[in-house]
Structure formats: C-alpha cells, structure tokens
C-alpha cells in the first residue's frame, strides 16, 4: 500500500463576470508576504493574488514593504515585528491610516486580530465585512451595533471554539498555493516540526517524541513569541539532544527542503 495520492495540476483560476472592489486588511506585525516566518501573511498574499487573477480589483492594507502582484498595496507603517507590545494599540494605529478609505469597497475581508474595521461598519451599516480569524478569539463581546459578524473560522475545531465563546462562524479552509510546495517521493529519515516556537504549539513534545523513538529531528519555526523563557528552554533541549537541529526564522526555501525530505511531521498541538 502507498501513502501517496496522484497529484494533478491545479485548475486555471477562472475569470469572473462581476468585478468586485475588494479590500483585504492585514495585521501590522509582519509584511505581506512575510520575509521569513509568517502564517496568516502568506495566506493573505495567496488570497489577494488569486482574487486579482479572477478579475477583481483588490487592495491590500498592510505593513510597509508589502507587495502583492496584481493588487494595490496601501502601506500604513513599518511592521511592528515584536510580540511584547500593545497589539490593540498597534492595530488601532494602522486602522486610523486606512479607515477613511473603507467606504470605497464592495466587500472588506479583515484578517486583523481585533477587528477595527467593524468600527467603520458602525458608522456606515452598509459596509460588507467578512472577518477571517487565524487563532483564538480574545473578544469579550460583539462590536456594538453589529448583529452579524460574518466570522470565518479556518477549521471545524475553531468553529467549535468560537461557538463556546458565544460567536457564530462558518469554516472556510485556508487556500494554499500548492505550486509553492513541489512533491518529492524520496524521503529521508528525519522527523520535522514546523511552527512557531510557542508553548501551546508544543515543540518540546516533538523533541520528546524524537528522543523516545531515538530518531533525528529538525525543528523549524518563528521566534515571534512572547515567552522567551520557553523559547530558550526549547533551545536548550535541542542542544541536549545531539540528533536535533533547530532552524529559527528560516526562509521558505529551507522549510520546503526539510518538508520534502521529512520522514514524518510532528505536531504536538
């Protein structure tokens, strides 16, 4: 038996008949696309580029240095690139730059953490906003005066999490540009962890799995974390296990190389 399925080329992106003017708002922490580590940012990049190829008029509001082919990019300030800052304040500062432009769009797809564009909908109820959330929702209540959030979750699990918090959402999986991940049938013997070096993602569990199996492991991820003590603990675990290697904030090319050659991927979260 084989674990592999036959890969087929991606179908061409269809042109649409009705052209929409679409705004996509990104959080101010990392550029679109990311220069090194970045999760939501590469998803935003692929989404915006694909919508533009479909024939839509797409504007991306993002940090300085962002660039998306076929799209207008409105820069609202340098990327924060830090975790231990006031995230709400950083997003409000970015929102203040572009808020007066939101009335121009047929639809706004918001990818920020705090959903400031909803403030514009309070002033102009005709605005159509979809909010895609890429993690845990730390909102205590709905924005005032907004009955329908049009909240998008990226997995069924997150739909259930938001439901337990009192928010209704629908699941739409992230689109992934598979051309960026060419398949390789021949694999090596090393395990691989890919993800931010945060405690809730549990890279320490991946190391423990490798140790129990007496296997080599590579750990690749971002140091865009708030718990530097935990990050240093993972570094020490890697130093203490000769069969482990750690790649911090590595570019896509390195991630692709390791993924193509990995025996198996280990996700502790």
N, C-alpha and C positions, 0 to 999 in steps of 0.2 A: 504494500500500500504506500501511497505517496501523500505527503502533507501539502503538496503544491497544487494549485489550480492553474489552468491555462489562462495566461494573461492576454487580453485583447486591447487593441489601441483605443484610446479614448475617442468617443464620437466627436465630430466637429461641433463647436459651440454655435447654436442656431441664432440667426438674426431675428429680432422681434419686430412686430409690426408697430406696436405702440411704444414710442420712445418716452421714457420717464427721466425726469431730472432727479437724481438720487444723491443724497448726502450720506457719507459714512464717517462717523466720528470715532476717533481713537483716543485712548488714554495717553497722557503726556509723558509717560515714563521711558518709552523705547521708541525708536524710529520705525516707520513702516516702509520697506521691510526691515527687520532687525539686522544689525550689522554682525551680531554674534548670537547670543541667546535671545530667544523670543518665541512665545507660543501664539497668543492672540494676534500678534502683529503680522505673522506670516499668513494667518487665516484671513485677516482683513485685506492684506495685499492680494491674495488669490481671488477673493470675492470681488473686490473692486475691479481688478483687471478683467475678470470674466464678465462682469456686468457691462463693462465698457465694450468688450468684444461682441456682446449681444446687441449693441447699438444704443445703449443708454448713455445719457450724459451724467457722468459720475464725478463728484467732487469729494476728496478725502481731506478731512480736517485732522492734522497730525503734527507731531513734533518736527522741529527744524531738521532738515537733512532727509526727510522722507521723499520718496519718489515712486510713483506707480504708473507704468506705461498706459497710455490712452486715457488717463484721468487728470483732472485738475487737482493739484495739491495745494491746500491753504495751510501754511505753517503758522503755528500760534506760539512759538517759543522753543528754546532749546530743550532736549529731552532731560528729564529730571535724573534718571539713571541711579536713583537711590531709593531704598525702601523705608528707611527711618526718617520719613518726612510726613507732613500732614497731607495725606492723599486727597482728602476732600478739598482742601485749600488749593492744592496743585491743579486739580481738575476744574475748580471754580475759576481760577486764573486763566486757564485755557478757554473755558466756555465763554468768558467775558470777551474774548477776542472774536469769536465767530458767532455769537448768539444772534446778532442783528442780521445775519445772512440766512438763517434757517427758514424764514418765511418764503424764500425763493424756490424751495424744493417740493416736489410731489410726494416724496417719502424720505424719511430720515431713519437710517439704521445705526443706532447708537451702540457702541461697544465699550463705553466707559464703565467705571466701577460704581459711580454714584448717580448716574442718570440725570445730569444737569439739564440736558435738552428738554426734559419734561417741564421745566420752568417756563420755557417758551410756549409750550402747549397750554399751560395755564392761562397765559396771556392771549394766545391765539388757538382756541379749541379746534380749529380746522386743520391744524398740523397733524400729519400722519406719522407716527413714530413707532418703530419696532426696536425693542431693546434686546440685544443678544448678550447674555451674561456668561462669562467664561470661568466662573468659580462660585464660591459660596456668596449668597446674597446677604449683605450685612445691613439691609434696610429695616428700620423698625416699623414703617408704615408706608402705604402708597403715597405718592406725591399728592398734595391737596387738590381736590377737584378733578382728579384723573380716575375714572371708573375702570377703564380698560387699558392695561399697560401694554398689551401685545408683547408679552415677555417670551423670549425664546430661550430654551434650555438646550444644552449641547449633548445631553444624554437622558435616557429614561430615569436613571438614578437621580440626576439633578432635578428632573420634573418632580420626583417624589420629595426631594429635599425642600424645594420651594413650596410645595403643597403643604408640608408640615409647618412652614413658616407663615402660611396664610396667603401665598401668592399662586395664582393660576398661570401656568405656562404651557407651551407646546414644544415638543422636541424637534429640533432640526439639526442633524449631524453637520459638523464642520466639513466643508468641501476641501479636498486635498488634491493638489496638483501632482498626480502620480508620475508625470514626466520628470519630476524632481527626484524621484526615488527609483531609478532603474533596478530591475531584479537581477540577482546573481544566484545561481543554483548551488554553486560550490561554497560550502560554509567552513568556517574554522572551528576551533574547539573552545572559544572563549565565550563566557556569558556577557550580557550587556545590560546596564541600567542607563536609561535616558530620562532626564527630568531635572527640575530644579532641585538643588541640594537643601530642601526644606524638610523639617521633621515629619510633617504629615504625609510626605511622599515616600518616606522611609528608605532612603538609600542604605542605611545601616542594616536593614533587613536583607537587602540584596547582597551585601558583603557577607553576612552571616550564612546565607544560603550557599554562596560560593565556597565558604570555608567548610561547611558540613559536607559538601559534595567533593571537596578537595579539587575544585576547578578554578581556572583562571577567570578573571572578570575585569571588564572595563566599565568605568563609571563616567558618564559624560553629562554635563548639565550646567545650569547657570548659578552664579553666586549672587544673584539678585534676591537676597534673602534678608529677613530681619533678625534672625537668630545666628549671629556669628559664632557663638559658643558651640552650637550644634554643628555648624559647618566645619569648625576646627576639630570637633570630635570625629567627624567622617574622615577628615584628612589624616588624623592620627590612626584611625582604623586601617586606612589604605597603606600607610607606612608600616603598620604592624603586620600586614598580610602581604608577603612578597609576590603573590600571584595576582594582586590587584593593581590596576593603574587608574589614575584619575585625570580627567580632561576638563578643565574649568573654562567655561565661556568659549568653547571651541566653535569654529565656523561650521556651516552646513556641510562642507566637503568632508570634514573629519567625521561628523555624525553619520553621513552616508557610508563612508568607508567602514566604520565599525558596525553599522546595521547590516550591511551587505555580508559581512563575514561572521556575524554572531551565530553561535550555536543555538542560543535562546535568549529572549528578552525577559528581564526580571522586573516586575512592577510590584512593589511592596504595598502601595496604597490601594 
